[in-house]
Amino acid sequence: MSAFGHCTFQAAYAAPFIMISQNRQAERDRHQADEDYRTNVEAERRIEDLQKRLAEIEVNKLNRIIKLLEGRPVQ
């Protein structure tokens, strides 16, 4: 068997194992990307909730300030 023939045999023998390994890695990468996406979506939802809550607090504080300036009792 020539050196070229030996290399061809090794490549043909190893190819299925390499492809299986690459497919498994691709599946792990897809799974990690899905997890990252879900984490990002949840983080974005929490940030939006916090922004809404902070806006409500700010409005309430401004309303209290206005009442104080107008001389009305603050509750």
PDB file of N, CA, C and O in Angstrom:
ATOM      1  N   MET A   1       0.855  -1.178   0.000  1.00  0.00           N
ATOM      2  CA  MET A   1       0.000   0.000   0.000  1.00  0.00           C
ATOM      3  C   MET A   1       0.898   1.237   0.000  1.00  0.00           C
ATOM      4  O   MET A   1       1.827   1.333   0.802  1.00  0.00           O
ATOM      5  N   SER A   2       0.626   2.158  -0.877  1.00  0.00           N
ATOM      6  CA  SER A   2       1.432   3.375  -0.966  1.00  0.00           C
ATOM      7  C   SER A   2       1.094   4.300   0.202  1.00  0.00           C
ATOM      8  O   SER A   2       0.098   4.107   0.898  1.00  0.00           O
ATOM      9  N   ALA A   3       1.933   5.292   0.397  1.00  0.00           N
ATOM     10  CA  ALA A   3       1.693   6.260   1.468  1.00  0.00           C
ATOM     11  C   ALA A   3       0.379   6.991   1.219  1.00  0.00           C
ATOM     12  O   ALA A   3      -0.368   7.285   2.152  1.00  0.00           O
ATOM     13  N   PHE A   4       0.110   7.276  -0.035  1.00  0.00           N
ATOM     14  CA  PHE A   4      -1.144   7.960  -0.373  1.00  0.00           C
ATOM     15  C   PHE A   4      -2.335   7.053  -0.054  1.00  0.00           C
ATOM     16  O   PHE A   4      -3.331   7.503   0.512  1.00  0.00           O
ATOM     17  N   GLY A   5      -2.227   5.790  -0.416  1.00  0.00           N
ATOM     18  CA  GLY A   5      -3.300   4.837  -0.146  1.00  0.00           C
ATOM     19  C   GLY A   5      -3.540   4.663   1.344  1.00  0.00           C
ATOM     20  O   GLY A   5      -4.681   4.513   1.782  1.00  0.00           O
ATOM     21  N   HIS A   6      -2.457   4.682   2.129  1.00  0.00           N
ATOM     22  CA  HIS A   6      -2.564   4.548   3.577  1.00  0.00           C
ATOM     23  C   HIS A   6      -3.305   5.752   4.168  1.00  0.00           C
ATOM     24  O   HIS A   6      -4.172   5.600   5.029  1.00  0.00           O
ATOM     25  N   CYS A   7      -2.949   6.945   3.692  1.00  0.00           N
ATOM     26  CA  CYS A   7      -3.616   8.161   4.167  1.00  0.00           C
ATOM     27  C   CYS A   7      -5.082   8.162   3.782  1.00  0.00           C
ATOM     28  O   CYS A   7      -5.933   8.581   4.567  1.00  0.00           O
ATOM     29  N   THR A   8      -5.380   7.700   2.589  1.00  0.00           N
ATOM     30  CA  THR A   8      -6.769   7.643   2.130  1.00  0.00           C
ATOM     31  C   THR A   8      -7.569   6.688   3.003  1.00  0.00           C
ATOM     32  O   THR A   8      -8.703   6.981   3.381  1.00  0.00           O
ATOM     33  N   PHE A   9      -6.967   5.537   3.321  1.00  0.00           N
ATOM     34  CA  PHE A   9      -7.648   4.567   4.178  1.00  0.00           C
ATOM     35  C   PHE A   9      -7.901   5.170   5.559  1.00  0.00           C
ATOM     36  O   PHE A   9      -8.994   5.027   6.107  1.00  0.00           O
ATOM     37  N   GLN A  10      -6.894   5.845   6.124  1.00  0.00           N
ATOM     38  CA  GLN A  10      -7.065   6.461   7.443  1.00  0.00           C
ATOM     39  C   GLN A  10      -8.158   7.528   7.410  1.00  0.00           C
ATOM     40  O   GLN A  10      -8.983   7.606   8.321  1.00  0.00           O
ATOM     41  N   ALA A  11      -8.162   8.331   6.380  1.00  0.00           N
ATOM     42  CA  ALA A  11      -9.177   9.381   6.254  1.00  0.00           C
ATOM     43  C   ALA A  11     -10.569   8.768   6.126  1.00  0.00           C
ATOM     44  O   ALA A  11     -11.521   9.231   6.754  1.00  0.00           O
ATOM     45  N   ALA A  12     -10.675   7.723   5.306  1.00  0.00           N
ATOM     46  CA  ALA A  12     -11.980   7.078   5.122  1.00  0.00           C
ATOM     47  C   ALA A  12     -12.440   6.416   6.412  1.00  0.00           C
ATOM     48  O   ALA A  12     -13.632   6.421   6.720  1.00  0.00           O
ATOM     49  N   TYR A  13     -11.513   5.850   7.165  1.00  0.00           N
ATOM     50  CA  TYR A  13     -11.843   5.187   8.414  1.00  0.00           C
ATOM     51  C   TYR A  13     -12.245   6.215   9.480  1.00  0.00           C
ATOM     52  O   TYR A  13     -13.192   5.989  10.233  1.00  0.00           O
ATOM     53  N   ALA A  14     -11.536   7.331   9.544  1.00  0.00           N
ATOM     54  CA  ALA A  14     -11.760   8.331  10.587  1.00  0.00           C
ATOM     55  C   ALA A  14     -12.940   9.248  10.294  1.00  0.00           C
ATOM     56  O   ALA A  14     -13.522   9.813  11.220  1.00  0.00           O
ATOM     57  N   ALA A  15     -13.300   9.406   9.036  1.00  0.00           N
ATOM     58  CA  ALA A  15     -14.336  10.382   8.644  1.00  0.00           C
ATOM     59  C   ALA A  15     -15.642  10.219   9.414  1.00  0.00           C
ATOM     60  O   ALA A  15     -16.158  11.218   9.916  1.00  0.00           O
ATOM     61  N   PRO A  16     -16.211   9.009   9.539  1.00  0.00           N
ATOM     62  CA  PRO A  16     -17.474   8.896  10.279  1.00  0.00           C
ATOM     63  C   PRO A  16     -17.351   9.328  11.740  1.00  0.00           C
ATOM     64  O   PRO A  16     -18.268   9.944  12.284  1.00  0.00           O
ATOM     65  N   PHE A  17     -16.219   9.008  12.378  1.00  0.00           N
ATOM     66  CA  PHE A  17     -16.030   9.402  13.775  1.00  0.00           C
ATOM     67  C   PHE A  17     -15.903  10.915  13.906  1.00  0.00           C
ATOM     68  O   PHE A  17     -16.425  11.515  14.846  1.00  0.00           O
ATOM     69  N   ILE A  18     -15.204  11.518  12.957  1.00  0.00           N
ATOM     70  CA  ILE A  18     -15.059  12.975  12.961  1.00  0.00           C
ATOM     71  C   ILE A  18     -16.418  13.633  12.757  1.00  0.00           C
ATOM     72  O   ILE A  18     -16.751  14.600  13.441  1.00  0.00           O
ATOM     73  N   MET A  19     -17.193  13.117  11.829  1.00  0.00           N
ATOM     74  CA  MET A  19     -18.520  13.695  11.557  1.00  0.00           C
ATOM     75  C   MET A  19     -19.438  13.546  12.766  1.00  0.00           C
ATOM     76  O   MET A  19     -20.172  14.473  13.106  1.00  0.00           O
ATOM     77  N   ILE A  20     -19.399  12.373  13.421  1.00  0.00           N
ATOM     78  CA  ILE A  20     -20.221  12.165  14.616  1.00  0.00           C
ATOM     79  C   ILE A  20     -19.832  13.166  15.691  1.00  0.00           C
ATOM     80  O   ILE A  20     -20.693  13.767  16.333  1.00  0.00           O
ATOM     81  N   SER A  21     -18.539  13.341  15.883  1.00  0.00           N
ATOM     82  CA  SER A  21     -18.052  14.280  16.879  1.00  0.00           C
ATOM     83  C   SER A  21     -18.486  15.705  16.554  1.00  0.00           C
ATOM     84  O   SER A  21     -18.914  16.448  17.437  1.00  0.00           O
ATOM     85  N   GLN A  22     -18.374  16.080  15.288  1.00  0.00           N
ATOM     86  CA  GLN A  22     -18.788  17.426  14.875  1.00  0.00           C
ATOM     87  C   GLN A  22     -20.287  17.614  15.066  1.00  0.00           C
ATOM     88  O   GLN A  22     -20.730  18.681  15.490  1.00  0.00           O
ATOM     89  N   ASN A  23     -21.070  16.587  14.757  1.00  0.00           N
ATOM     90  CA  ASN A  23     -22.525  16.683  14.938  1.00  0.00           C
ATOM     91  C   ASN A  23     -22.885  16.833  16.416  1.00  0.00           C
ATOM     92  O   ASN A  23     -23.780  17.599  16.772  1.00  0.00           O
ATOM     93  N   ARG A  24     -22.180  16.096  17.265  1.00  0.00           N
ATOM     94  CA  ARG A  24     -22.448  16.214  18.703  1.00  0.00           C
ATOM     95  C   ARG A  24     -22.093  17.601  19.201  1.00  0.00           C
ATOM     96  O   ARG A  24     -22.829  18.189  19.993  1.00  0.00           O
ATOM     97  N   GLN A  25     -20.963  18.126  18.736  1.00  0.00           N
ATOM     98  CA  GLN A  25     -20.564  19.474  19.148  1.00  0.00           C
ATOM     99  C   GLN A  25     -21.574  20.502  18.644  1.00  0.00           C
ATOM    100  O   GLN A  25     -21.917  21.441  19.362  1.00  0.00           O
ATOM    101  N   ALA A  26     -22.042  20.329  17.432  1.00  0.00           N
ATOM    102  CA  ALA A  26     -23.045  21.260  16.883  1.00  0.00           C
ATOM    103  C   ALA A  26     -24.324  21.206  17.712  1.00  0.00           C
ATOM    104  O   ALA A  26     -24.948  22.238  17.958  1.00  0.00           O
ATOM    105  N   GLU A  27     -24.716  20.011  18.142  1.00  0.00           N
ATOM    106  CA  GLU A  27     -25.918  19.872  18.977  1.00  0.00           C
ATOM    107  C   GLU A  27     -25.705  20.557  20.332  1.00  0.00           C
ATOM    108  O   GLU A  27     -26.608  21.224  20.837  1.00  0.00           O
ATOM    109  N   ARG A  28     -24.527  20.396  20.915  1.00  0.00           N
ATOM    110  CA  ARG A  28     -24.236  21.073  22.182  1.00  0.00           C
ATOM    111  C   ARG A  28     -24.256  22.589  21.987  1.00  0.00           C
ATOM    112  O   ARG A  28     -24.764  23.326  22.833  1.00  0.00           O
ATOM    113  N   ASP A  29     -23.702  23.044  20.873  1.00  0.00           N
ATOM    114  CA  ASP A  29     -23.703  24.481  20.589  1.00  0.00           C
ATOM    115  C   ASP A  29     -25.123  25.015  20.429  1.00  0.00           C
ATOM    116  O   ASP A  29     -25.446  26.094  20.927  1.00  0.00           O
ATOM    117  N   ARG A  30     -25.968  24.258  19.733  1.00  0.00           N
ATOM    118  CA  ARG A  30     -27.375  24.679  19.567  1.00  0.00           C
ATOM    119  C   ARG A  30     -28.078  24.740  20.921  1.00  0.00           C
ATOM    120  O   ARG A  30     -28.815  25.682  21.209  1.00  0.00           O
ATOM    121  N   HIS A  31     -27.840  23.728  21.740  1.00  0.00           N
ATOM    122  CA  HIS A  31     -28.461  23.694  23.075  1.00  0.00           C
ATOM    123  C   HIS A  31     -28.002  24.898  23.897  1.00  0.00           C
ATOM    124  O   HIS A  31     -28.816  25.549  24.552  1.00  0.00           O
ATOM    125  N   GLN A  32     -26.703  25.198  23.864  1.00  0.00           N
ATOM    126  CA  GLN A  32     -26.180  26.337  24.612  1.00  0.00           C
ATOM    127  C   GLN A  32     -26.758  27.652  24.081  1.00  0.00           C
ATOM    128  O   GLN A  32     -27.074  28.552  24.860  1.00  0.00           O
ATOM    129  N   ALA A  33     -26.893  27.760  22.779  1.00  0.00           N
ATOM    130  CA  ALA A  33     -27.481  28.968  22.186  1.00  0.00           C
ATOM    131  C   ALA A  33     -28.933  29.125  22.625  1.00  0.00           C
ATOM    132  O   ALA A  33     -29.375  30.235  22.920  1.00  0.00           O
ATOM    133  N   ASP A  34     -29.676  28.022  22.670  1.00  0.00           N
ATOM    134  CA  ASP A  34     -31.067  28.072  23.145  1.00  0.00           C
ATOM    135  C   ASP A  34     -31.133  28.523  24.600  1.00  0.00           C
ATOM    136  O   ASP A  34     -31.966  29.353  24.964  1.00  0.00           O
ATOM    137  N   GLU A  35     -30.252  27.971  25.423  1.00  0.00           N
ATOM    138  CA  GLU A  35     -30.211  28.365  26.835  1.00  0.00           C
ATOM    139  C   GLU A  35     -29.852  29.839  26.978  1.00  0.00           C
ATOM    140  O   GLU A  35     -30.456  30.554  27.778  1.00  0.00           O
ATOM    141  N   ASP A  36     -28.880  30.288  26.215  1.00  0.00           N
ATOM    142  CA  ASP A  36     -28.486  31.700  26.252  1.00  0.00           C
ATOM    143  C   ASP A  36     -29.652  32.594  25.840  1.00  0.00           C
ATOM    144  O   ASP A  36     -29.887  33.633  26.457  1.00  0.00           O
ATOM    145  N   TYR A  37     -30.380  32.195  24.804  1.00  0.00           N
ATOM    146  CA  TYR A  37     -31.518  32.982  24.341  1.00  0.00           C
ATOM    147  C   TYR A  37     -32.584  33.083  25.431  1.00  0.00           C
ATOM    148  O   TYR A  37     -33.104  34.164  25.705  1.00  0.00           O
ATOM    149  N   ARG A  38     -32.904  31.933  26.053  1.00  0.00           N
ATOM    150  CA  ARG A  38     -33.921  31.947  27.119  1.00  0.00           C
ATOM    151  C   ARG A  38     -33.476  32.824  28.290  1.00  0.00           C
ATOM    152  O   ARG A  38     -34.280  33.556  28.867  1.00  0.00           O
ATOM    153  N   THR A  39     -32.203  32.743  28.630  1.00  0.00           N
ATOM    154  CA  THR A  39     -31.676  33.571  29.718  1.00  0.00           C
ATOM    155  C   THR A  39     -31.790  35.050  29.365  1.00  0.00           C
ATOM    156  O   THR A  39     -32.182  35.863  30.202  1.00  0.00           O
ATOM    157  N   ASN A  40     -31.453  35.397  28.138  1.00  0.00           N
ATOM    158  CA  ASN A  40     -31.528  36.795  27.699  1.00  0.00           C
ATOM    159  C   ASN A  40     -32.961  37.307  27.687  1.00  0.00           C
ATOM    160  O   ASN A  40     -33.216  38.446  28.078  1.00  0.00           O
ATOM    161  N   VAL A  41     -33.891  36.481  27.245  1.00  0.00           N
ATOM    162  CA  VAL A  41     -35.296  36.884  27.214  1.00  0.00           C
ATOM    163  C   VAL A  41     -35.802  37.131  28.635  1.00  0.00           C
ATOM    164  O   VAL A  41     -36.488  38.120  28.894  1.00  0.00           O
ATOM    165  N   GLU A  42     -35.458  36.229  29.547  1.00  0.00           N
ATOM    166  CA  GLU A  42     -35.879  36.388  30.944  1.00  0.00           C
ATOM    167  C   GLU A  42     -35.239  37.635  31.560  1.00  0.00           C
ATOM    168  O   GLU A  42     -35.907  38.380  32.278  1.00  0.00           O
ATOM    169  N   ALA A  43     -33.973  37.865  31.289  1.00  0.00           N
ATOM    170  CA  ALA A  43     -33.298  39.056  31.817  1.00  0.00           C
ATOM    171  C   ALA A  43     -33.946  40.325  31.274  1.00  0.00           C
ATOM    172  O   ALA A  43     -34.145  41.293  32.009  1.00  0.00           O
ATOM    173  N   GLU A  44     -34.270  40.315  29.999  1.00  0.00           N
ATOM    174  CA  GLU A  44     -34.921  41.479  29.394  1.00  0.00           C
ATOM    175  C   GLU A  44     -36.279  41.739  30.032  1.00  0.00           C
ATOM    176  O   GLU A  44     -36.639  42.889  30.284  1.00  0.00           O
ATOM    177  N   ARG A  45     -37.037  40.672  30.295  1.00  0.00           N
ATOM    178  CA  ARG A  45     -38.349  40.819  30.938  1.00  0.00           C
ATOM    179  C   ARG A  45     -38.190  41.417  32.332  1.00  0.00           C
ATOM    180  O   ARG A  45     -38.950  42.302  32.724  1.00  0.00           O
ATOM    181  N   ARG A  46     -37.201  40.932  33.076  1.00  0.00           N
ATOM    182  CA  ARG A  46     -36.984  41.449  34.429  1.00  0.00           C
ATOM    183  C   ARG A  46     -36.553  42.910  34.404  1.00  0.00           C
ATOM    184  O   ARG A  46     -36.989  43.702  35.240  1.00  0.00           O
ATOM    185  N   ILE A  47     -35.715  43.262  33.467  1.00  0.00           N
ATOM    186  CA  ILE A  47     -35.273  44.656  33.351  1.00  0.00           C
ATOM    187  C   ILE A  47     -36.458  45.560  33.031  1.00  0.00           C
ATOM    188  O   ILE A  47     -36.596  46.639  33.607  1.00  0.00           O
ATOM    189  N   GLU A  48     -37.312  45.116  32.111  1.00  0.00           N
ATOM    190  CA  GLU A  48     -38.497  45.915  31.770  1.00  0.00           C
ATOM    191  C   GLU A  48     -39.418  46.070  32.981  1.00  0.00           C
ATOM    192  O   GLU A  48     -39.967  47.148  33.210  1.00  0.00           O
ATOM    193  N   ASP A  49     -39.590  44.991  33.760  1.00  0.00           N
ATOM    194  CA  ASP A  49     -40.409  45.078  34.975  1.00  0.00           C
ATOM    195  C   ASP A  49     -39.816  46.083  35.962  1.00  0.00           C
ATOM    196  O   ASP A  49     -40.540  46.877  36.562  1.00  0.00           O
ATOM    197  N   LEU A  50     -38.501  46.038  36.123  1.00  0.00           N
ATOM    198  CA  LEU A  50     -37.843  46.985  37.026  1.00  0.00           C
ATOM    199  C   LEU A  50     -37.990  48.422  36.534  1.00  0.00           C
ATOM    200  O   LEU A  50     -38.214  49.336  37.328  1.00  0.00           O
ATOM    201  N   GLN A  51     -37.865  48.616  35.231  1.00  0.00           N
ATOM    202  CA  GLN A  51     -38.029  49.965  34.681  1.00  0.00           C
ATOM    203  C   GLN A  51     -39.443  50.491  34.928  1.00  0.00           C
ATOM    204  O   GLN A  51     -39.623  51.660  35.270  1.00  0.00           O
ATOM    205  N   LYS A  52     -40.435  49.634  34.758  1.00  0.00           N
ATOM    206  CA  LYS A  52     -41.825  50.051  35.019  1.00  0.00           C
ATOM    207  C   LYS A  52     -42.013  50.404  36.485  1.00  0.00           C
ATOM    208  O   LYS A  52     -42.642  51.407  36.820  1.00  0.00           O
ATOM    209  N   ARG A  53     -41.454  49.559  37.361  1.00  0.00           N
ATOM    210  CA  ARG A  53     -41.594  49.810  38.800  1.00  0.00           C
ATOM    211  C   ARG A  53     -40.900  51.106  39.190  1.00  0.00           C
ATOM    212  O   ARG A  53     -41.447  51.892  39.964  1.00  0.00           O
ATOM    213  N   LEU A  54     -39.701  51.340  38.662  1.00  0.00           N
ATOM    214  CA  LEU A  54     -38.994  52.584  38.965  1.00  0.00           C
ATOM    215  C   LEU A  54     -39.760  53.799  38.447  1.00  0.00           C
ATOM    216  O   LEU A  54     -39.786  54.841  39.101  1.00  0.00           O
ATOM    217  N   ALA A  55     -40.375  53.671  37.288  1.00  0.00           N
ATOM    218  CA  ALA A  55     -41.181  54.775  36.746  1.00  0.00           C
ATOM    219  C   ALA A  55     -42.372  55.055  37.659  1.00  0.00           C
ATOM    220  O   ALA A  55     -42.710  56.216  37.890  1.00  0.00           O
ATOM    221  N   GLU A  56     -43.010  54.011  38.178  1.00  0.00           N
ATOM    222  CA  GLU A  56     -44.136  54.192  39.104  1.00  0.00           C
ATOM    223  C   GLU A  56     -43.681  54.904  40.381  1.00  0.00           C
ATOM    224  O   GLU A  56     -44.359  55.806  40.873  1.00  0.00           O
ATOM    225  N   ILE A  57     -42.547  54.498  40.903  1.00  0.00           N
ATOM    226  CA  ILE A  57     -42.010  55.134  42.112  1.00  0.00           C
ATOM    227  C   ILE A  57     -41.736  56.613  41.851  1.00  0.00           C
ATOM    228  O   ILE A  57     -42.053  57.469  42.677  1.00  0.00           O
ATOM    229  N   GLU A  58     -41.143  56.900  40.693  1.00  0.00           N
ATOM    230  CA  GLU A  58     -40.837  58.286  40.343  1.00  0.00           C
ATOM    231  C   GLU A  58     -42.110  59.133  40.236  1.00  0.00           C
ATOM    232  O   GLU A  58     -42.152  60.261  40.727  1.00  0.00           O
ATOM    233  N   VAL A  59     -43.133  58.590  39.599  1.00  0.00           N
ATOM    234  CA  VAL A  59     -44.408  59.310  39.470  1.00  0.00           C
ATOM    235  C   VAL A  59     -45.008  59.565  40.855  1.00  0.00           C
ATOM    236  O   VAL A  59     -45.490  60.662  41.136  1.00  0.00           O
ATOM    237  N   ASN A  60     -44.974  58.552  41.712  1.00  0.00           N
ATOM    238  CA  ASN A  60     -45.519  58.725  43.065  1.00  0.00           C
ATOM    239  C   ASN A  60     -44.748  59.793  43.842  1.00  0.00           C
ATOM    240  O   ASN A  60     -45.344  60.601  44.554  1.00  0.00           O
ATOM    241  N   LYS A  61     -43.432  59.792  43.703  1.00  0.00           N
ATOM    242  CA  LYS A  61     -42.624  60.804  44.384  1.00  0.00           C
ATOM    243  C   LYS A  61     -42.955  62.196  43.858  1.00  0.00           C
ATOM    244  O   LYS A  61     -43.089  63.136  44.642  1.00  0.00           O
ATOM    245  N   LEU A  62     -43.086  62.336  42.558  1.00  0.00           N
ATOM    246  CA  LEU A  62     -43.415  63.643  41.983  1.00  0.00           C
ATOM    247  C   LEU A  62     -44.801  64.106  42.429  1.00  0.00           C
ATOM    248  O   LEU A  62     -45.000  65.287  42.716  1.00  0.00           O
ATOM    249  N   ASN A  63     -45.749  63.188  42.487  1.00  0.00           N
ATOM    250  CA  ASN A  63     -47.092  63.550  42.963  1.00  0.00           C
ATOM    251  C   ASN A  63     -47.054  64.031  44.413  1.00  0.00           C
ATOM    252  O   ASN A  63     -47.745  64.985  44.774  1.00  0.00           O
ATOM    253  N   ARG A  64     -46.252  63.373  45.235  1.00  0.00           N
ATOM    254  CA  ARG A  64     -46.128  63.803  46.639  1.00  0.00           C
ATOM    255  C   ARG A  64     -45.491  65.186  46.726  1.00  0.00           C
ATOM    256  O   ARG A  64     -45.906  66.016  47.535  1.00  0.00           O
ATOM    257  N   ILE A  65     -44.492  65.428  45.900  1.00  0.00           N
ATOM    258  CA  ILE A  65     -43.834  66.745  45.898  1.00  0.00           C
ATOM    259  C   ILE A  65     -44.831  67.825  45.479  1.00  0.00           C
ATOM    260  O   ILE A  65     -44.890  68.894  46.087  1.00  0.00           O
ATOM    261  N   ILE A  66     -45.606  67.541  44.446  1.00  0.00           N
ATOM    262  CA  ILE A  66     -46.601  68.516  43.980  1.00  0.00           C
ATOM    263  C   ILE A  66     -47.610  68.811  45.082  1.00  0.00           C
ATOM    264  O   ILE A  66     -47.961  69.970  45.305  1.00  0.00           O
ATOM    265  N   LYS A  67     -48.082  67.771  45.775  1.00  0.00           N
ATOM    266  CA  LYS A  67     -49.033  67.980  46.861  1.00  0.00           C
ATOM    267  C   LYS A  67     -48.421  68.820  47.972  1.00  0.00           C
ATOM    268  O   LYS A  67     -49.083  69.697  48.526  1.00  0.00           O
ATOM    269  N   LEU A  68     -47.147  68.554  48.303  1.00  0.00           N
ATOM    270  CA  LEU A  68     -46.485  69.345  49.326  1.00  0.00           C
ATOM    271  C   LEU A  68     -46.372  70.800  48.908  1.00  0.00           C
ATOM    272  O   LEU A  68     -46.587  71.699  49.721  1.00  0.00           O
ATOM    273  N   LEU A  69     -46.038  71.038  47.657  1.00  0.00           N
ATOM    274  CA  LEU A  69     -45.904  72.401  47.156  1.00  0.00           C
ATOM    275  C   LEU A  69     -47.241  73.119  47.109  1.00  0.00           C
ATOM    276  O   LEU A  69     -47.302  74.336  47.282  1.00  0.00           O
ATOM    277  N   GLU A  70     -48.297  72.383  46.879  1.00  0.00           N
ATOM    278  CA  GLU A  70     -49.639  72.994  46.835  1.00  0.00           C
ATOM    279  C   GLU A  70     -50.235  73.137  48.223  1.00  0.00           C
ATOM    280  O   GLU A  70     -51.295  73.740  48.388  1.00  0.00           O
ATOM    281  N   GLY A  71     -49.561  72.588  49.218  1.00  0.00           N
ATOM    282  CA  GLY A  71     -50.037  72.720  50.598  1.00  0.00           C
ATOM    283  C   GLY A  71     -51.108  71.701  50.965  1.00  0.00           C
ATOM    284  O   GLY A  71     -51.769  71.834  51.995  1.00  0.00           O
ATOM    285  N   ARG A  72     -51.278  70.690  50.131  1.00  0.00           N
ATOM    286  CA  ARG A  72     -52.253  69.637  50.454  1.00  0.00           C
ATOM    287  C   ARG A  72     -51.588  68.576  51.312  1.00  0.00           C
ATOM    288  O   ARG A  72     -50.378  68.365  51.231  1.00  0.00           O
ATOM    289  N   PRO A  73     -52.391  67.907  52.136  1.00  0.00           N
ATOM    290  CA  PRO A  73     -51.823  66.834  52.961  1.00  0.00           C
ATOM    291  C   PRO A  73     -51.353  65.663  52.087  1.00  0.00           C
ATOM    292  O   PRO A  73     -51.998  65.295  51.106  1.00  0.00           O
ATOM    293  N   VAL A  74     -50.231  65.105  52.472  1.00  0.00           N
ATOM    294  CA  VAL A  74     -49.682  63.975  51.743  1.00  0.00           C
ATOM    295  C   VAL A  74     -50.095  62.696  52.455  1.00  0.00           C
ATOM    296  O   VAL A  74     -50.023  62.606  53.681  1.00  0.00           O
ATOM    297  N   GLN A  75     -50.523  61.718  51.687  1.00  0.00           N
ATOM    298  CA  GLN A  75     -50.950  60.447  52.291  1.00  0.00           C
ATOM    299  C   GLN A  75     -49.916  59.384  52.078  1.00  0.00           C
ATOM    300  O   GLN A  75     -50.100  58.248  52.516  1.00  0.00           O
TER     301      GLN A  75
END
